[in-house]
Amino acid sequence: MADKRAGALIVLRGPELVGIISERDYAREVILKGRKSHDTSVAEIMSSKVVTVSFSESVRSSLALMTDNHIRHLPIVDDERVIGVVSIGDLVRDIISDQQSTIEQLESYIRG
């Protein structure tokens, strides 16, 4: 995960989403408990109750879902098939970009 700069990985059994494992899961369940990586399976430390969102869901509602569930990574599903994952940073960047665009349009309008 560190080599690829990934904060989380989805866990699949075939096409079925069965869990998600994050850097925090690893830190809390392996490092802080003094366990060894090679003796610990992903299934032991992953979160099996995964919150997902449809690809048609809005950025704002996805961000609200993440905030309400205290999660940083959100798998995107289409017809029960994982098609991607977004991070809270991805969504915040999108909202900031939209707000910046709105500000620039308003400034342009005000200047005439």
ZIBEL-V6727 format. One line per field, one symbol per residue. phi: phi as a letter, one per 20 degrees, with the letter a starting at -180 (. if undefined). psi: psi as a letter, one per 20 degrees, with the letter a starting at -180 (. if undefined). A space follows every 50 residues. Layout:
# ZIBEL-V6727
phi->???
psi->???
This chain:
# ZIBEL-V6727
phi->.ffeldebcedddmeefdrbcdgfgfffedffemedgfedeggfdfeeee ecbffeffffffffffffelcdccfddclmdfdrbddffgffgfffffff fffffffffffn
psi->gghjlpiqqqpqncipoirqprhgggggifghjkrpgiipqghhiqpinp prqqiiqqgghgggggghjlqipoqpqoljppirpqrhhggggggggggg ggghggggggh.
